[in-house]
């Protein structure tokens, strides 16, 4: 049986070299390592227009990776916060198009960090553009744990996993420790999305789309934790298992 193919969206970045500046579609290696460890076949999907249907015929599942902020106009914010950074209209359009096609084709999707924010914007929700200055109670939790000296694989805060959600089925525990490297978060939760985990300050740290085979997103970075904290491989295993189940349905249907 062939392993399921998992498409991962990369981040645009510019490398300045001696002979010029080059736009790259860059993939952080830990995402690839996590998909491999979970038994999937990772492929990197560069942003492109009009090919979502073809890409999701090739891929059995999708991983929306972390990265820069979603363009605030995408959720009608009416302003751009001074800290909003790394906006890529090209990436926004690509990932929002993939979300629409994934919903239409029952394709499993795991969102990570920016990915949970893309989930919410895709379904009509809004974002908190800067948690530190726009979220009440934000001072009690460090969502940018590098600013207090914590390494990428360390646990920066806990999350309360909501009973009866797919995340509870994935982690089977409360008080889960997670890392945290985000300055934005879900604001108004989209009506098509259900919160699956909360930080102690009320920030939504995980969410899922009910009625879909597997559309789950987390605000933290499990790919940076799984080697030291094996439970953090579980969301990738869940994605790969759902992708395999999706392929088997496609093969017979
Ligand atoms: Mn956090």
Boltz pocket constraint, residues with backbone or C-beta under 6 A from the ligand:
constraints:
  - pocket:
      binder: B
      contacts: [[A, 142], [A, 143], [A, 157], [A, 179], [A, 180], [A, 181], [A, 182], [A, 199], [A, 203], [A, 205], [A, 219], [A, 220]]
      max_distance: 6.0
